Amino acid sequence: MAVNTGSTMALPQARAGERTRTAGGPGPRKGRDFGQLGLYAALLGLSALFMFPFAWLVLTSLKPPAEVFSPGLIPEPFTPKNYSDVFKYAPVGRWLWNTTLVSTLAVVTVVFSSSLVAYGFARLRFRGRRALFALVISTYMLPSAVLSIPTFLIWNELGAVNTFYPLWAGNLFGSAFYVFMLRQFLFTIPQDLVDAARLDGASYLRIYWNIMLPLIKPALVAVAVFEFQAKWNDFFVPLIYLNDPNKYTMSLGLGMFKSDYDTQWALWMAASVILTLPMIALFFLAQRFFIEGIATTGQKG
């Protein structure tokens, strides 16, 4: 039997040549590595730039009152006592509870009301649906300042001024922006699921509750984070409706705290950190669902 020794000997030589060529030059792999390193360095630099104001806020809140405006960035000495003093000078605990209560009620009401309206516009067929949806979206274009006076007059007639109702009860009727956002997300759900549920005898409300809400959970989380942040940081609406210091939200209380204790900058910085930390914690807890809901909204399937 003949053996082709020439081709057998050529294989090791070809492989050795490939190893020599691979080791001889940088190759595309190393170029990609340098490109990724440059990208990571740029992202790290931008992140540090955006984080600097918050880092300055935290470090300033730990400085002694006499050293707040000193050029040094690091506190000398560290004064964590500022945080305990904040609770002594002002009812910060009460303000935090009021803000949490208002924000939670606003989130729960707007999530369910907006998702129900969005479900109706996305899945129900009725005459004038497009015109009605355009009318709902047009309300989002109105500046909030234009509606503040008539809205105040309505709540005043209802005897709800200096209560928490004006701060969250309006969400019972949904929000135009969230209706639009959830409607776009609902379009990604296959219509076959709705048709199969209808054949099994499920009502539209049962389809909404048992099928649609679980499938649009990322979008609901995104709406919840947006609304919680809006209510947590809101200053204008509580300023209009609340006049009892024990009913202040944290943003309004922080503004009043600054005016009442104008020279206590270290305490004001500490109170600002206390206002900011819950939002940072909420974002990291809901980060996966929040990013998924934002990234997939509007992708019609």
PASEBA-1860 file (N, C-alpha, C; in nm, 3 decimals):
! residues 301
1> MAVNTGST> 0.086/-0.120/0.000/0.000/0.000/0.000/0.089/0.125/0.000 ~ 0.063/0.220/-0.088/0.146/0.340/-0.101/0.104/0.444/0.001 ~ 0.202/0.510/0.059/0.178/0.614/0.159/0.228/0.747/0.103 ~ 0.146/0.846/0.104/0.182/0.978/0.053/0.256/1.055/0.161 ~ 0.387/1.035/0.167/0.468/1.099/0.272/0.485/1.247/0.250 ~ 0.475/1.290/0.123/0.493/1.434/0.095/0.385/1.518/0.158 ~ 0.257/1.475/0.146/0.147/1.553/0.204/0.147/1.544/0.354 ~ 0.192/1.427/0.409/0.196/1.413/0.554/0.298/1.506/0.616
9> MALPQARA> 0.414/1.519/0.550/0.518/1.608/0.604/0.482/1.755/0.584 ~ 0.397/1.783/0.486/0.363/1.924/0.460/0.271/1.982/0.567 ~ 0.189/1.896/0.635/0.095/1.946/0.737/0.165/2.010/0.856 ~ 0.264/1.942/0.920/0.333/2.008/1.032/0.402/2.137/0.991 ~ 0.458/2.139/0.866/0.527/2.259/0.822/0.429/2.376/0.805 ~ 0.309/2.345/0.751/0.209/2.451/0.734/0.162/2.505/0.868 ~ 0.142/2.413/0.966/0.099/2.459/1.098/0.206/2.543/1.166 ~ 0.334/2.502/1.146/0.443/2.581/1.204/0.447/2.720/1.143
17> GERTRTAG> 0.418/2.726/1.010/0.416/2.857/0.945/0.303/2.944/0.998 ~ 0.186/2.883/1.026/0.075/2.960/1.082/0.109/3.015/1.219 ~ 0.177/2.931/1.302/0.216/2.979/1.435/0.316/3.092/1.424 ~ 0.407/3.083/1.327/0.507/3.188/1.310/0.442/3.319/1.268 ~ 0.344/3.311/1.174/0.276/3.432/1.130/0.191/3.493/1.241 ~ 0.129/3.405/1.323/0.046/3.455/1.433/0.130/3.526/1.538 ~ 0.246/3.467/1.568/0.332/3.528/1.671/0.410/3.647/1.619 ~ 0.421/3.660/1.488/0.505/3.765/1.432/0.442/3.903/1.436
25> GPGPRKGR> 0.312/3.917/1.428/0.247/4.048/1.421/0.143/4.065/1.528 ~ 0.098/4.187/1.548/-0.002/4.211/1.651/-0.136/4.147/1.620 ~ -0.175/4.141/1.493/-0.301/4.078/1.456/-0.420/4.165/1.492 ~ -0.536/4.131/1.438/-0.656/4.211/1.467/-0.704/4.200/1.610 ~ -0.674/4.087/1.676/-0.721/4.068/1.814/-0.661/4.172/1.907 ~ -0.530/4.193/1.897/-0.466/4.289/1.987/-0.515/4.431/1.958 ~ -0.541/4.461/1.831/-0.595/4.592/1.799/-0.731/4.615/1.862 ~ -0.815/4.510/1.861/-0.946/4.523/1.926/-0.932/4.542/2.076
33> DFGQLGLY> -0.834/4.473/2.137/-0.813/4.487/2.282/-0.776/4.631/2.317 ~ -0.685/4.693/2.237/-0.647/4.831/2.264/-0.766/4.925/2.245 ~ -0.850/4.896/2.145/-0.970/4.978/2.125/-1.066/4.970/2.241 ~ -1.084/4.849/2.297/-1.173/4.833/2.413/-1.116/4.901/2.536 ~ -0.983/4.893/2.551/-0.921/4.962/2.666/-0.942/5.112/2.656 ~ -0.928/5.168/2.536/-0.952/5.311/2.519/-1.098/5.347/2.547 ~ -1.190/5.260/2.504/-1.332/5.285/2.530/-1.361/5.281/2.679 ~ -1.307/5.181/2.749/-1.329/5.172/2.893/-1.269/5.291/2.966
41> AALLGLSA> -1.151/5.335/2.921/-1.088/5.451/2.986/-1.173/5.577/2.968 ~ -1.229/5.594/2.846/-1.314/5.711/2.821/-1.442/5.705/2.906 ~ -1.504/5.586/2.915/-1.625/5.571/2.996/-1.596/5.594/3.143 ~ -1.479/5.546/3.189/-1.441/5.567/3.330/-1.420/5.715/3.359 ~ -1.355/5.785/3.265/-1.335/5.928/3.284/-1.466/6.006/3.287 ~ -1.559/5.972/3.196/-1.688/6.039/3.195/-1.768/6.007/3.322 ~ -1.759/5.882/3.367/-1.830/5.845/3.490/-1.777/5.923/3.609 ~ -1.644/5.937/3.616/-1.585/6.015/3.725/-1.627/6.161/3.718
49> LFMFPFAW> -1.638/6.214/3.595/-1.680/6.353/3.579/-1.823/6.373/3.629 ~ -1.912/6.280/3.596/-2.051/6.292/3.639/-2.066/6.263/3.788 ~ -1.979/6.180/3.843/-1.988/6.145/3.985/-1.928/6.251/4.076 ~ -1.848/6.339/4.021/-1.777/6.436/4.105/-1.871/6.525/4.187 ~ -1.979/6.582/4.128/-2.067/6.665/4.212/-2.128/6.590/4.330 ~ -2.167/6.463/4.307/-2.225/6.387/4.418/-2.118/6.354/4.522 ~ -1.997/6.321/4.475/-1.888/6.294/4.570/-1.857/6.420/4.651 ~ -1.857/6.536/4.584/-1.833/6.661/4.657/-1.943/6.685/4.760
57> LVLTSLKP> -2.069/6.655/4.724/-2.180/6.672/4.817/-2.161/6.584/4.941 ~ -2.127/6.457/4.920/-2.111/6.365/5.032/-1.994/6.408/5.120 ~ -1.881/6.443/5.060/-1.765/6.483/5.139/-1.790/6.613/5.214 ~ -1.860/6.706/5.152/-1.892/6.832/5.220/-1.986/6.810/5.338 ~ -2.078/6.712/5.325/-2.169/6.683/5.435/-2.096/6.624/5.556 ~ -1.974/6.578/5.537/-1.896/6.521/5.646/-1.793/6.617/5.702 ~ -1.795/6.743/5.658/-1.700/6.842/5.708/-1.756/6.912/5.831 ~ -1.670/6.964/5.916/-1.717/7.049/6.025/-1.780/7.176/5.969
65> PAEVFSPG> -1.876/7.235/6.038/-1.943/7.354/5.984/-1.848/7.466/5.946 ~ -1.739/7.482/6.019/-1.646/7.591/5.989/-1.558/7.563/5.868 ~ -1.554/7.439/5.821/-1.466/7.401/5.711/-1.542/7.372/5.582 ~ -1.669/7.407/5.576/-1.749/7.370/5.458/-1.692/7.432/5.331 ~ -1.651/7.557/5.335/-1.601/7.626/5.216/-1.450/7.626/5.207 ~ -1.386/7.538/5.278/-1.240/7.526/5.268/-1.203/7.464/5.134 ~ -1.087/7.498/5.077/-1.051/7.445/4.945/-1.026/7.296/4.943 ~ -0.992/7.237/5.056/-0.966/7.094/5.059/-1.091/7.012/5.036
73> LIPEPFTP> -1.077/6.902/4.964/-1.192/6.817/4.934/-1.218/6.716/5.045 ~ -1.113/6.666/5.108/-1.126/6.564/5.212/-1.157/6.631/5.345 ~ -1.260/6.587/5.417/-1.293/6.648/5.548/-1.182/6.625/5.650 ~ -1.152/6.729/5.726/-1.052/6.719/5.833/-1.105/6.795/5.955 ~ -1.156/6.726/6.054/-1.177/6.581/6.059/-1.313/6.543/6.000 ~ -1.337/6.412/5.985/-1.468/6.363/5.943/-1.570/6.392/6.052 ~ -1.686/6.442/6.012/-1.790/6.481/6.108/-1.922/6.415/6.072 ~ -1.937/6.284/6.096/-2.065/6.218/6.067/-2.178/6.266/6.158
81> KNYSDVFK> -2.143/6.341/6.261/-2.244/6.394/6.353/-2.343/6.486/6.282 ~ -2.304/6.539/6.165/-2.395/6.626/6.089/-2.526/6.555/6.058 ~ -2.519/6.425/6.030/-2.639/6.351/5.993/-2.734/6.335/6.111 ~ -2.681/6.312/6.228/-2.769/6.304/6.345/-2.823/6.441/6.383 ~ -2.744/6.546/6.361/-2.790/6.681/6.393/-2.906/6.724/6.304 ~ -2.907/6.674/6.179/-3.017/6.709/6.088/-3.150/6.668/6.148 ~ -3.156/6.550/6.206/-3.281/6.500/6.263/-3.318/6.575/6.391 ~ -3.221/6.641/6.454/-3.250/6.720/6.573/-3.306/6.857/6.537
89> YAPVGRWL> -3.253/6.917/6.432/-3.293/7.053/6.395/-3.425/7.058/6.319 ~ -3.462/6.949/6.253/-3.583/6.950/6.170/-3.646/6.811/6.173 ~ -3.778/6.801/6.151/-3.847/6.670/6.150/-3.822/6.594/6.020 ~ -3.695/6.559/5.995/-3.658/6.493/5.871/-3.724/6.355/5.861 ~ -3.734/6.284/5.972/-3.799/6.154/5.971/-3.944/6.163/5.926 ~ -4.016/6.263/5.974/-4.154/6.284/5.931/-4.160/6.320/5.783 ~ -4.069/6.404/5.736/-4.066/6.441/5.594/-4.038/6.320/5.506 ~ -3.948/6.235/5.549/-3.917/6.113/5.471/-4.039/6.021/5.464
97> WNTTLVST> -4.110/6.007/5.575/-4.230/5.923/5.576/-4.338/5.982/5.484 ~ -4.359/6.112/5.490/-4.458/6.175/5.402/-4.422/6.155/5.256 ~ -4.296/6.171/5.222/-4.252/6.156/5.083/-4.268/6.012/5.037 ~ -4.232/5.918/5.123/-4.245/5.776/5.087/-4.392/5.739/5.066 ~ -4.480/5.789/5.153/-4.623/5.759/5.141/-4.680/5.815/5.011 ~ -4.651/5.942/4.983/-4.703/6.006/4.862/-4.647/5.938/4.737 ~ -4.518/5.909/4.735/-4.455/5.848/4.618/-4.509/5.708/4.594 ~ -4.529/5.630/4.700/-4.580/5.493/4.684/-4.723/5.493/4.631
105> LAVVTVVF> -4.809/5.578/4.688/-4.947/5.588/4.640/-4.951/5.634/4.494 ~ -4.865/5.728/4.460/-4.862/5.777/4.321/-4.818/5.667/4.226 ~ -4.720/5.588/4.266/-4.670/5.480/4.179/-4.777/5.374/4.158 ~ -4.840/5.331/4.266/-4.940/5.224/4.255/-5.057/5.269/4.167 ~ -5.107/5.389/4.189/-5.223/5.435/4.112/-5.190/5.459/3.966 ~ -5.075/5.519/3.937/-5.044/5.551/3.798/-5.007/5.427/3.718 ~ -4.947/5.328/3.783/-4.910/5.206/3.711/-5.035/5.132/3.663 ~ -5.133/5.116/3.751/-5.252/5.041/3.715/-5.345/5.121/3.624
113> SSSLVAYG> -5.362/5.250/3.651/-5.453/5.329/3.567/-5.395/5.347/3.426 ~ -5.268/5.379/3.416/-5.208/5.400/3.284/-5.200/5.270/3.204 ~ -5.168/5.159/3.272/-5.161/5.031/3.200/-5.298/4.987/3.151 ~ -5.403/5.016/3.229/-5.538/4.979/3.186/-5.582/5.061/3.065 ~ -5.553/5.191/3.066/-5.587/5.275/2.952/-5.505/5.235/2.830 ~ -5.376/5.209/2.850/-5.291/5.167/2.738/-5.338/5.034/2.680 ~ -5.382/4.943/2.765/-5.434/4.815/2.716/-5.558/4.835/2.629 ~ -5.644/4.927/2.670/-5.763/4.955/2.590/-5.728/5.010/2.454
121> FARLRFRG> -5.632/5.102/2.448/-5.593/5.160/2.320/-5.516/5.060/2.233 ~ -5.445/4.967/2.293/-5.363/4.874/2.216/-5.440/4.753/2.167 ~ -5.540/4.706/2.244/-5.603/4.578/2.211/-5.751/4.586/2.178 ~ -5.821/4.689/2.221/-5.963/4.699/2.193/-5.986/4.775/2.063 ~ -6.085/4.733/1.988/-6.119/4.797/1.862/-6.253/4.868/1.877 ~ -6.253/4.998/1.861/-6.377/5.074/1.870/-6.363/5.199/1.783 ~ -6.475/5.255/1.746/-6.476/5.372/1.657/-6.421/5.495/1.730 ~ -6.336/5.566/1.661/-6.277/5.687/1.718/-6.158/5.661/1.808
129> RRALFALV> -6.102/5.538/1.802/-5.993/5.505/1.892/-5.871/5.592/1.865 ~ -5.835/5.611/1.740/-5.718/5.691/1.706/-5.735/5.838/1.746 ~ -5.853/5.892/1.721/-5.877/6.032/1.758/-5.873/6.050/1.909 ~ -5.930/5.955/1.983/-5.928/5.964/2.129/-5.786/5.950/2.183 ~ -5.709/5.861/2.123/-5.570/5.847/2.166/-5.490/5.974/2.138 ~ -5.512/6.035/2.023/-5.445/6.161/1.992/-5.484/6.270/2.090 ~ -5.611/6.271/2.134/-5.656/6.369/2.233/-5.586/6.347/2.367 ~ -5.572/6.220/2.407/-5.504/6.189/2.533/-5.358/6.233/2.527
137> ISTYMLPS> -5.290/6.203/2.417/-5.149/6.239/2.404/-5.131/6.390/2.399 ~ -5.229/6.460/2.340/-5.217/6.606/2.331/-5.215/6.671/2.469 ~ -5.276/6.608/2.568/-5.274/6.665/2.703/-5.133/6.665/2.761 ~ -5.047/6.577/2.711/-4.909/6.574/2.759/-4.832/6.696/2.713 ~ -4.878/6.759/2.604/-4.808/6.876/2.550/-4.835/7.003/2.631 ~ -4.937/7.001/2.716/-4.971/7.120/2.794/-4.870/7.138/2.907 ~ -4.816/7.258/2.926/-4.727/7.282/3.039/-4.801/7.268/3.172 ~ -4.736/7.210/3.269/-4.801/7.190/3.399/-4.839/7.322/3.465
145> AVLSIPTF> -4.761/7.428/3.439/-4.792/7.558/3.500/-4.925/7.613/3.451 ~ -4.964/7.578/3.328/-5.091/7.626/3.274/-5.209/7.566/3.351 ~ -5.193/7.441/3.394/-5.302/7.372/3.463/-5.300/7.389/3.614 ~ -5.198/7.453/3.667/-5.183/7.459/3.813/-5.296/7.537/3.879 ~ -5.338/7.650/3.821/-5.443/7.732/3.884/-5.579/7.663/3.878 ~ -5.627/7.617/3.761/-5.757/7.546/3.763/-5.754/7.419/3.847 ~ -5.642/7.349/3.849/-5.634/7.230/3.932/-5.641/7.265/4.079 ~ -5.576/7.374/4.118/-5.583/7.419/4.257/-5.725/7.457/4.296
153> LIWNELGA> -5.796/7.523/4.206/-5.934/7.563/4.236/-6.023/7.440/4.255 ~ -6.000/7.336/4.177/-6.079/7.213/4.191/-6.054/7.150/4.327 ~ -5.926/7.134/4.363/-5.894/7.073/4.491/-5.939/7.160/4.608 ~ -5.938/7.290/4.590/-5.984/7.379/4.696/-6.134/7.364/4.718 ~ -6.210/7.348/4.608/-6.354/7.327/4.622/-6.383/7.193/4.690 ~ -6.296/7.096/4.671/-6.314/6.965/4.734/-6.263/6.963/4.878 ~ -6.205/7.074/4.925/-6.154/7.081/5.060/-6.029/6.996/5.083 ~ -5.950/6.977/4.978/-5.833/6.889/4.987/-5.701/6.964/4.998
161> VNTFYPLW> -5.707/7.099/5.010/-5.584/7.176/5.028/-5.526/7.145/5.166 ~ -5.394/7.138/5.174/-5.321/7.100/5.295/-5.345/6.953/5.332 ~ -5.372/6.872/5.229/-5.377/6.726/5.246/-5.288/6.664/5.139 ~ -5.269/6.533/5.149/-5.184/6.464/5.052/-5.257/6.427/4.923 ~ -5.388/6.441/4.919/-5.464/6.397/4.801/-5.420/6.465/4.671 ~ -5.401/6.597/4.669/-5.359/6.658/4.542/-5.223/6.611/4.493 ~ -5.143/6.552/4.580/-5.009/6.510/4.542/-5.007/6.376/4.471 ~ -5.116/6.295/4.486/-5.113/6.164/4.422/-5.246/6.122/4.359
169> AGNLFGSA> -5.358/6.176/4.404/-5.488/6.126/4.359/-5.513/6.153/4.211 ~ -5.446/6.252/4.152/-5.462/6.276/4.010/-5.414/6.159/3.924 ~ -5.328/6.075/3.980/-5.277/5.959/3.906/-5.383/5.851/3.886 ~ -5.496/5.862/3.955/-5.604/5.765/3.934/-5.657/5.769/3.791 ~ -5.633/5.880/3.722/-5.682/5.895/3.584/-5.572/5.870/3.481 ~ -5.457/5.822/3.526/-5.350/5.787/3.434/-5.264/5.907/3.397 ~ -5.161/5.879/3.322/-5.069/5.982/3.272/-5.051/5.961/3.123 ~ -5.059/6.068/3.045/-5.052/6.055/2.899/-4.919/5.995/2.854
177> FYVFMLRQ> -4.811/6.037/2.916/-4.679/5.985/2.876/-4.669/5.835/2.904 ~ -4.714/5.793/3.021/-4.707/5.651/3.055/-4.803/5.568/2.971 ~ -4.919/5.625/2.936/-5.012/5.554/2.848/-4.947/5.528/2.713 ~ -4.882/5.630/2.659/-4.812/5.613/2.530/-4.701/5.509/2.541 ~ -4.623/5.517/2.647/-4.511/5.424/2.666/-4.559/5.280/2.679 ~ -4.660/5.256/2.760/-4.710/5.121/2.781/-4.785/5.069/2.658 ~ -4.853/5.158/2.586/-4.921/5.115/2.464/-4.820/5.063/2.363 ~ -4.707/5.132/2.348/-4.605/5.086/2.255/-4.548/4.951/2.299
185> FLFTIPQD> -4.535/4.930/2.427/-4.484/4.803/2.476/-4.585/4.691/2.455 ~ -4.713/4.722/2.471/-4.818/4.622/2.452/-4.825/4.575/2.307 ~ -4.784/4.659/2.214/-4.783/4.617/2.074/-4.684/4.504/2.047 ~ -4.587/4.486/2.137/-4.490/4.377/2.118/-4.546/4.242/2.159 ~ -4.660/4.239/2.228/-4.722/4.113/2.269/-4.801/4.056/2.152 ~ -4.779/3.930/2.114/-4.851/3.874/1.999/-5.003/3.873/2.022 ~ -5.075/3.906/1.917/-5.221/3.907/1.924/-5.276/3.767/1.943 ~ -5.198/3.664/1.903/-5.244/3.526/1.917/-5.275/3.490/2.062
193> LVDAARLD> -5.200/3.548/2.156/-5.227/3.521/2.298/-5.365/3.571/2.337 ~ -5.400/3.690/2.290/-5.531/3.746/2.322/-5.641/3.664/2.257 ~ -5.620/3.626/2.131/-5.722/3.547/2.060/-5.743/3.411/2.126 ~ -5.634/3.347/2.169/-5.647/3.217/2.235/-5.720/3.230/2.368 ~ -5.690/3.336/2.443/-5.759/3.358/2.570/-5.907/3.386/2.549 ~ -5.939/3.461/2.444/-6.080/3.488/2.416/-6.154/3.361/2.378 ~ -6.089/3.270/2.304/-6.152/3.143/2.268/-6.176/3.056/2.391 ~ -6.091/3.070/2.492/-6.109/2.995/2.617/-6.211/3.059/2.710
201> GASYLRIY> -6.266/3.172/2.669/-6.372/3.235/2.748/-6.325/3.343/2.843 ~ -6.199/3.386/2.832/-6.147/3.489/2.922/-6.202/3.626/2.882 ~ -6.238/3.706/2.980/-6.284/3.842/2.954/-6.164/3.932/2.928 ~ -6.193/4.054/2.881/-6.084/4.147/2.853/-6.010/4.186/2.981 ~ -6.083/4.201/3.091/-6.018/4.235/3.218/-5.931/4.120/3.268 ~ -5.978/3.997/3.248/-5.896/3.882/3.289/-5.770/3.872/3.202 ~ -5.781/3.900/3.075/-5.664/3.900/2.987/-5.565/4.007/3.032 ~ -5.619/4.124/3.066/-5.533/4.233/3.114/-5.459/4.195/3.241
209> WNIMLPLI> -5.530/4.134/3.336/-5.471/4.106/3.467/-5.379/3.983/3.466 ~ -5.420/3.877/3.399/-5.346/3.750/3.407/-5.245/3.729/3.294 ~ -5.261/3.803/3.184/-5.171/3.782/3.071/-5.085/3.904/3.044 ~ -5.150/4.018/3.028/-5.076/4.137/2.986/-4.983/4.192/3.095 ~ -5.033/4.208/3.216/-4.950/4.265/3.321/-4.822/4.184/3.348 ~ -4.828/4.050/3.358/-4.701/3.977/3.376/-4.605/3.992/3.258 ~ -4.658/4.005/3.136/-4.570/4.013/3.019/-4.506/4.150/3.002 ~ -4.567/4.254/3.057/-4.510/4.389/3.044/-4.447/4.436/3.174
217> KPALVAVA> -4.403/4.342/3.255/-4.342/4.378/3.384/-4.225/4.475/3.369 ~ -4.131/4.456/3.273/-4.022/4.554/3.260/-4.071/4.696/3.235 ~ -4.172/4.711/3.151/-4.225/4.845/3.125/-4.293/4.902/3.249 ~ -4.361/4.818/3.325/-4.425/4.865/3.448/-4.322/4.913/3.549 ~ -4.210/4.840/3.558/-4.103/4.882/3.649/-4.044/5.015/3.605 ~ -4.027/5.033/3.473/-3.975/5.160/3.423/-4.070/5.275/3.458 ~ -4.200/5.253/3.442/-4.298/5.354/3.479/-4.292/5.383/3.629 ~ -4.279/5.278/3.709/-4.273/5.296/3.855/-4.151/5.378/3.896
225> VFEFQAKW> -4.037/5.350/3.835/-3.915/5.424/3.869/-3.929/5.570/3.827 ~ -3.981/5.594/3.707/-4.000/5.731/3.661/-4.092/5.809/3.755 ~ -4.205/5.748/3.792/-4.303/5.818/3.874/-4.252/5.838/4.017 ~ -4.185/5.737/4.071/-4.133/5.750/4.206/-4.030/5.863/4.212 ~ -3.945/5.870/4.111/-3.847/5.979/4.107/-3.915/6.114/4.094 ~ -4.018/6.122/4.011/-4.088/6.250/3.993/-4.152/6.297/4.123 ~ -4.218/6.207/4.194/-4.285/6.246/4.318/-4.185/6.269/4.431 ~ -4.079/6.190/4.432/-3.979/6.204/4.538/-3.908/6.340/4.530
233> NDFFVPLI> -3.882/6.387/4.410/-3.808/6.512/4.391/-3.900/6.632/4.370 ~ -4.031/6.611/4.368/-4.123/6.720/4.337/-4.121/6.826/4.448 ~ -4.106/6.949/4.406/-4.106/7.062/4.498/-4.224/7.156/4.473 ~ -4.262/7.171/4.347/-4.362/7.272/4.308/-4.500/7.238/4.363 ~ -4.547/7.114/4.342/-4.682/7.078/4.385/-4.697/7.081/4.537 ~ -4.605/7.021/4.615/-4.618/7.036/4.761/-4.613/7.181/4.808 ~ -4.536/7.264/4.738/-4.529/7.405/4.777/-4.665/7.473/4.762 ~ -4.743/7.432/4.663/-4.874/7.493/4.640/-4.977/7.446/4.742
241> YLNDPNKY> -4.977/7.318/4.773/-5.089/7.260/4.849/-5.062/7.242/4.998 ~ -4.938/7.236/5.041/-4.908/7.205/5.182/-4.862/7.331/5.254 ~ -4.918/7.356/5.371/-4.873/7.468/5.454/-4.847/7.426/5.598 ~ -4.864/7.300/5.629/-4.832/7.248/5.762/-4.693/7.184/5.758 ~ -4.596/7.233/5.837/-4.460/7.177/5.832/-4.455/7.027/5.860 ~ -4.549/6.975/5.938/-4.549/6.832/5.967/-4.597/6.749/5.847 ~ -4.655/6.814/5.745/-4.698/6.745/5.626/-4.606/6.767/5.507 ~ -4.496/6.838/5.528/-4.403/6.865/5.419/-4.345/6.735/5.365
249> TMSLGLGM> -4.320/6.735/5.235/-4.238/6.628/5.177/-4.090/6.665/5.194 ~ -4.003/6.573/5.158/-3.860/6.595/5.183/-3.806/6.711/5.099 ~ -3.849/6.723/4.975/-3.799/6.833/4.891/-3.844/6.968/4.945 ~ -3.970/6.978/4.981/-4.020/7.104/5.036/-3.956/7.133/5.171 ~ -3.944/7.030/5.255/-3.880/7.051/5.384/-3.736/7.093/5.371 ~ -3.667/7.038/5.271/-3.527/7.075/5.249/-3.516/7.221/5.207 ~ -3.610/7.268/5.125/-3.608/7.409/5.089/-3.636/7.500/5.207 ~ -3.729/7.461/5.292/-3.758/7.540/5.411/-3.643/7.532/5.512
257> FKSDYDTQ> -3.579/7.416/5.518/-3.466/7.398/5.610/-3.352/7.490/5.572 ~ -3.328/7.506/5.443/-3.222/7.594/5.398/-3.252/7.738/5.432 ~ -3.378/7.780/5.419/-3.412/7.918/5.448/-3.411/7.947/5.598 ~ -3.448/7.847/5.679/-3.452/7.868/5.824/-3.313/7.860/5.886 ~ -3.226/7.776/5.831/-3.092/7.757/5.887/-2.991/7.787/5.775 ~ -2.988/7.912/5.732/-2.912/7.947/5.614/-2.762/7.929/5.635 ~ -2.713/7.941/5.757/-2.570/7.930/5.781/-2.525/7.787/5.808 ~ -2.619/7.694/5.826/-2.583/7.556/5.857/-2.565/7.476/5.726
265> WALWMAAS> -2.463/7.511/5.650/-2.444/7.448/5.520/-2.409/7.301/5.532 ~ -2.335/7.264/5.633/-2.298/7.123/5.651/-2.423/7.038/5.675 ~ -2.517/7.089/5.755/-2.641/7.015/5.780/-2.728/7.010/5.654 ~ -2.726/7.118/5.578/-2.805/7.120/5.455/-2.750/7.019/5.354 ~ -2.617/7.007/5.348/-2.557/6.906/5.260/-2.592/6.765/5.306 ~ -2.592/6.744/5.437/-2.627/6.612/5.489/-2.773/6.578/5.456 ~ -2.862/6.678/5.470/-3.002/6.654/5.435/-3.017/6.625/5.286 ~ -2.937/6.688/5.202/-2.942/6.663/5.058/-2.898/6.521/5.026
273> VILTLPMI> -2.798/6.471/5.096/-2.753/6.333/5.076/-2.864/6.236/5.118 ~ -2.931/6.265/5.229/-3.041/6.180/5.275/-3.153/6.178/5.172 ~ -3.179/6.290/5.106/-3.281/6.296/5.001/-3.241/6.214/4.879 ~ -3.113/6.207/4.848/-3.066/6.145/4.725/-3.051/5.994/4.738 ~ -3.009/5.945/4.852/-2.975/5.803/4.867/-3.089/5.707/4.834 ~ -3.215/5.732/4.874/-3.321/5.636/4.837/-3.339/5.619/4.688 ~ -3.323/5.726/4.609/-3.337/5.714/4.465/-3.223/5.631/4.406 ~ -3.103/5.646/4.457/-2.991/5.566/4.409/-3.014/5.418/4.440
281> ALFFLAQR> -3.060/5.390/4.561/-3.087/5.251/4.598/-3.199/5.192/4.512 ~ -3.304/5.271/4.485/-3.415/5.222/4.403/-3.367/5.189/4.262 ~ -3.284/5.273/4.204/-3.238/5.247/4.069/-3.156/5.118/4.062 ~ -3.068/5.097/4.158/-2.986/4.976/4.153/-3.070/4.850/4.178 ~ -3.174/4.861/4.260/-3.260/4.746/4.285/-3.343/4.710/4.161 ~ -3.388/4.812/4.088/-3.474/4.787/3.971/-3.401/4.807/3.840 ~ -3.266/4.806/3.843/-3.188/4.842/3.725/-3.215/4.749/3.607 ~ -3.219/4.618/3.632/-3.234/4.523/3.521/-3.368/4.542/3.450
289> FFIEGIAT> -3.476/4.548/3.527/-3.608/4.565/3.466/-3.623/4.704/3.405 ~ -3.565/4.805/3.468/-3.577/4.941/3.419/-3.512/4.956/3.281 ~ -3.390/4.908/3.268/-3.318/4.918/3.140/-3.387/4.834/3.033 ~ -3.434/4.716/3.070/-3.505/4.632/2.974/-3.632/4.699/2.926 ~ -3.706/4.761/3.016/-3.830/4.827/2.978/-3.806/4.946/2.886 ~ -3.700/5.023/2.911/-3.669/5.138/2.826/-3.619/5.090/2.690 ~ -3.535/4.985/2.688/-3.473/4.941/2.563/-3.573/4.879/2.468 ~ -3.677/4.810/2.520/-3.769/4.738/2.433/-3.898/4.815/2.405
297> TGQKG> -3.920/4.928/2.468/-4.041/5.005/2.442/-4.038/5.063/2.301 ~ -4.146/5.041/2.229/-4.155/5.094/2.094/-4.115/4.996/1.987 ~ -4.064/4.876/2.024/-4.028/4.774/1.926/-4.150/4.689/1.898 ~ -4.218/4.720/1.794/-4.341/4.650/1.764/-4.311/4.513/1.707 ~ -4.371/4.407/1.767/-4.345/4.272/1.722/-4.451/4.222/1.627
END
